[in-house]
Amino acid sequence: MESISVLKARQGQIFQKGSEKFDMTCEKKSLAGAVSQRACVFCGSRVVLYPIADALHLIHGPIGCASYTWDIRGALSSGPQLHRMSFSTDLSETDVVFGGEKKLELALYELIEKYSPKAAFIYCTCIVGIIGDDVEAVCRRVEARVNIPVIPVHSEGFKGTKKDGYKAACDALFNLIQRNNPKDIPSPEKIPLSINIMGEFNIGGETWIIKRYYEEMGIKVVSVFTGDGRVEEIAGSARACLNVVQCSGSVTELAKMMEKAHGIPFIRVSYFGIEDTADALYQVAAFFDKDPSILEKTQEIVRREVNQIIPRLETYKRDLAGKKAAIYVGGAFKAFSLIKALKTLGMEVILAGSQTGTPEDYEILREMCNDGTVILDDANPLELAKYVIEKDADLFIGGVKERPIAYKMGVGFCDHNHERKIPLAGFIGMENFAKEVHETVTSPIWDLVPRRAGKLRADAVALKPFLNK
């Protein structure tokens, strides 16, 4: 593969540590024609809201938008499964001309009658924003008749990026919370030693792992935003003492709203990797320092889990030491944890990028990465393929859109996005991650793939006599 030239307008969003002054450009709209790996506003909103298992999720728009949400996530539920079904108003050309409000209203009545959800979220897509349907008015009419929260989600795709979808979801969740907490009534009494887990979506059952840690520490989990979520729990979340935010890009805005409205402070944590999982538990224990037994229990949990996992990680590390990994994820906060986790396995990170990173995020990435590491914002397939090959990566960690890039380049792939089915959070998640990385990187299949620089051309020449027969 020959090296490609980087688009001039994209040069400020690509940085190689050690070779130039750090001046990262980010938080801007994707360059037209660059075929960004980013998702749209609607995608951002559904990522946050869809795991609420007892709510109806209705997409107001063409059927194509709904196909993207058809049970492609590993967000599990311990009860209702309504979130795994995809509903759409399936707007046609006639609806675009004459409006889709009547179709939306009828669809809501039919679905609410059939499935008896605890709330309904209505997702506005691009076409709805263009034709001007008054979705809020429809929601008010339906809510008055069915007596459940019917909440519009302003997620028209053309309005921005996936990050703007997170904001739309936070607005919808705050709308739900405030129905239990009107402005003229003081915030409810707090539940002692209680938290909300935020930015955790129960991929492969990760919420259950994290909740067990906190419950063993003596902490009450009031609600989870939104893995294995329930409408009633989220509506009552203002009674928690602390918000513990994992996926900071998706729900930090909601945490700020709750801090302002209900005086609930928040901390940022991660549950990926040994270091960050332990740190998350210790931060919560430090917040509730008036009860020393919580810290004692936390120390016991961390000691027990680390002692169990370290010997097993060492067996993987023997084969993985010195291998090279590329990371491209949605939020940069996840990249921080992945870099630490890969270092625990003895691996080197040669590329780190995100779709929604901030200047502060990229400054942290710069400090964490070694000289020569490429740092990318809002990358496209050609750029990712270019650096994966040039840096001779052994592993690519990303999501569903990065998988084909890795396999086409002959590089092992690890899915760290919402499509996966196994938990990678917590101490047991670190072991699952190490096992998957080890199986992928050491697979004998890569001995048959011309993935080293210059090897493709040499192999083609060597094989030519056989291909001509």
NORQUI-V848383 format. One record per run of one state. SS is the DSSP state (helix for helix, strand for strand, loop for the rest). FROM is the first residue (numbers start at 0). TO is the last residue. If there is no record, write none. Layout:
# NORQUI-V848383
{{SS	FROM	TO} {SS	FROM	TO}}
This chain:
# NORQUI-V848383
{{loop	0	6} {helix	7	12} {strand	13	15} {loop	16	34} {strand	35	35} {loop	36	39} {helix	40	48} {loop	49	50} {strand	51	51} {loop	52	53} {strand	54	59} {loop	60	61} {helix	62	66} {loop	67	73} {strand	74	74} {loop	75	80} {helix	81	83} {loop	84	85} {strand	86	87} {loop	88	91} {helix	92	97} {loop	98	99} {helix	100	114} {loop	115	117} {strand	118	123} {loop	124	124} {helix	125	130} {loop	131	133} {helix	134	145} {loop	146	147} {strand	148	152} {loop	153	155} {helix	156	158} {loop	159	160} {helix	161	178} {loop	179	192} {strand	193	199} {loop	200	201} {strand	202	202} {loop	203	204} {helix	205	216} {loop	217	218} {strand	219	225} {loop	226	227} {strand	228	228} {loop	229	229} {helix	230	234} {loop	235	235} {helix	236	238} {loop	239	240} {strand	241	244} {loop	245	246} {helix	247	261} {loop	262	263} {strand	264	267} {loop	268	272} {helix	273	286} {loop	287	290} {helix	291	319} {loop	320	322} {strand	323	328} {loop	329	330} {helix	331	343} {loop	344	346} {strand	347	353} {loop	354	357} {helix	358	367} {loop	368	372} {strand	373	376} {loop	377	378} {strand	379	379} {helix	380	389} {loop	390	393} {strand	394	397} {loop	398	398} {helix	399	407} {loop	408	410} {strand	411	414} {loop	415	424} {helix	425	440} {loop	441	442} {helix	443	447} {loop	448	453} {helix	454	466} {loop	467	468}}
